[in-house]
Amino acid sequence: MTGIAPSVRDRTGPALPRSRGELSRTVRQSLIRPAGSPLPPRVTAVHAEPYGDDLQLALYLCYELHYRGFAGVDPEWEWEPGLLRLRAEMERRFLSALRADVGPARRAEEALADLLVEPADVDGPSHFLKDRGELWQFREYAAQRSLYHLKEADPHAWVIPRLTERAKAAMVAVEYDEFGAGRAERVHARLFADLMADLDLDTRYGRYVDTAGAEMLASVNLMSLFGLHRALRGALVGHFAAVETTSSPASRRIAHGLRRVGAGPAAVHFYAEHVEADAVHEQIVRREVVGGLLESEPDLDGDVAFGVDATVWTEERLGSQLLTAWRDGRTSLRTPL
């Protein structure tokens, strides 16, 4: 045990999700024991499917200890060395797969420029929801996205102390907007909870982890992976740039679709708010956050590009999973709402 504070189990936070294999079972069973309890021997992630349910849920469980934790779990687990060693092994597996799959290394300028051009035949989830989505599909989309949007901007905040001057000032300015500009009712996570309520979904943090697929877990874990490692600060800035650049047009399409199916005003407002806000943020992030970072640390150019490309790759993988299910007329979730 770390000895920082007496061992006290969290009374708040979501319930622990159900395990999906050996790795997630090991992590889950460890977390219900006192912090510092030894992990089972011979548990390894060396041969685990890097994008599979088991590894991605196990990573998610580890990462959530740095956010709100879990009800009944000793917060001392956050920095328990044995768990951190297993997490590092899973991270290496995940990161190695990403580096192999996102394509060859390239310049940040090229990666960012590609975000501004949408192919004429593009058909991602936002296009589907705009023109053909039904209310049940919007509800599924919101349930999955809640894994990120109920902590929107939190993973990116980790990069702030790792930036300097122009990049730091601009990052804080954008994050200030994301956190409601000083008004609790305008915090973007709160706005998404309002959207969920409008769609008759449970607004509790972490409520839909058990229903979300590995693709959604990987998308959320990517942010935590980048955010928790100073060595990956360039990749986190690339991730942030990719999110802000692609958010505005996608939000416009989803807001249109929500109006079409007669969703309530809070549901429409969340995405309508992001159309204008993220269009402004995109310019600040590209010019000041990315520009400022690379001005002070030009050797991080390739890392920024990797962050952009890994974000696009994981989002396209998630989009493919959603669209395959919806076009077949079946749920995209592990368990239906």
DASULFEN-V505291 format. One record per helix or strand of 3 or more residues. SS is the DSSP state (a for helix, b for strand). FROM is the first residue (numbers start at 1). LEN is the number of residues. If there is no record, write none. Layout:
SS	FROM	LEN
SS	FROM	LEN
This chain:
a	22	10
a	53	12
a	75	5
a	81	21
a	108	8
a	125	7
a	135	15
a	154	4
a	160	3
a	165	14
a	184	3
a	188	11
a	214	15
a	230	31
a	265	32
a	298	30
